[in-house]
Amino acid sequence: MFAQRFRRLIDVVYPASLGRPYTDTEIARQTGLSNQYVGKLRKGQSVPSLANAGRLAKLFGVSTDYFLNASDHPTVRSVERNLRMIEDHRAGRAQRVEHRAAGREAGGEDAVDLLDDDEVRQIAEGAAELPPAMRGPVRAVIDQLRKAIGLGADSGPGRT
């Protein structure tokens, strides 16, 4: 199960059709794992410790629950729904537009549903291409902009 979901994240977030997928070496460098170990994880020859699963989850911006739980778990369903939305967008297929409000909706829907907005998606995809060390400053700029328009830095999607 882990290897399948790990490969799915790689294939959707950084597909070969956009240039090339993440290499094992790039994933290793960003997570502090060895590239041989990452290769074994990708091939299903090894299963990561909880700490290593956490490193990989952080790199891809998902919860370790995505790697560890059954397909009917809310986190797994949410991540899979968002991955399908990315795939649909890249394939030019129409997407449902719902749950457009910021924050969590009833039923635990994540604000990641905003990815059906082209401009939001472009910003998110651009930020995802940045090294992890640069994502913090980007988030700080977004928080400053939100504060400037009266939304407050702590009231955005995924924040409590």
Secondary structure, 3 states (H helix, E strand, C coil): CHHHHHHHHHHHHCCHHHCCCCCHHHHHHHHCCCHHHHHHHHHCCCCCCHHHHHHHHHHHCCCCHHHHCCCCCHHHHHHHHHHHHHHHHHHCCCCCCCCCCCCCCCCCCCHHHHHHCHHHHHHHHHHHCCCHHHHHHHHHHHHHHHHHCCCCCCCCCCCC
